[in-house]
Amino acid sequence: MSQESTATPRMTAEDLLGILRTCAGVADDIVLDDKALDTDFGSLGYDSIALLEVTANLERTFHVDLDDDAIKASDTPRDVISMINSR
């Protein structure tokens, strides 16, 4: 008999990129390399409306509740990945 894992899946940069593409219209040729992972979302071209959509998608996909303070404290893609994986 197999046991089903109830653990929240770990988020990767590719996961976040897929969500950004779905919610915020990221071009298909964009990659989240080390430099982009540490660049703030504003400099990457994302406004607060796009990030609200991304947040809602993250909550559904990774089964987490994200409050406004957590999102505001996550300035970069790497911050978001770390925040999701710490929950």
C-alpha positions, 0 to 999 in steps of 0.5 A: 500500500503506498502512502500519499505525501501531504507535504507542500511541494517545494517551489523552484525558479521554473515553477515561479517562471511558469506562474509569472508567464501565466499571470503576468505575461512573461515572454517565453525567452525570459529565464530566471538566472542568478542575476534575475533571481536577485533583481527586484520585481519593479526592475523586472517590469512587474507592477503591484497588480501583476504581483497580486495575480501571482500571489493568488496563483501561488496560494492555490498552487502551493496551498499556502496563505500569504499575507500582505506583509509577507508579499511586501517583504518579498522584493525579488523572485528569490525572496518569493521562492524562499518564502514559499519553501519556508512554509 
